[in-house]
């Protein structure tokens, strides 16, 4: 019933910016936490950024100062603003939400080129 749908992934040049969006639907109650994970080729899925419904963010060290996670609780939207993109940011980015159990989107690919 719960669906998380990401959008915004595309090819972007290193140093550029990109905004990802996630639309959450189907939950009768608010999620405790929402955010983003990513999985690069040949690597484990890793945390990128999380945000509580109170608006408090948590970031992976690798993206601190470059990425900003935000949410629109009224519309169940979560965003990831990515600036100063690096080649190592190339990955499939997954929207994440949690309430009792974990929920995942299908992912949106981001490719950073030189």
C-alpha positions, 0 to 999 in steps of 0.5 A: 500500500505504501509507495515511495516514488523518486524522481529527478535522477539524471546525468550531470557534470561534476561540480553541478547540482541536482535535486531529487524528489520523493513522493510518499503515499499510502500511509495512514500515519506519519513516518518517523523518519524519511530520507535517502540511501544510495547504491553505487555499482559493486557497493553496498547500499549506504545512508546518504541523509535522513530527516525526522518529521521535526525537520532534524537532518542527519548526513553521511560524512561523505555528503556533509556540506554538499547535500541538503535533505528537506521534507514537506510533511503536509504533502509527504514529500522528501527532497535531496538537494545535491550540490558540488557533485562528484564522480563518486556520487554516481549511484542509484538513489533510493527514497526511504521511509520508516514507521514500524517497518522500512519502506523503499522506493524503486530508485532513481539513477544519478550519473556524474560525469567528468 
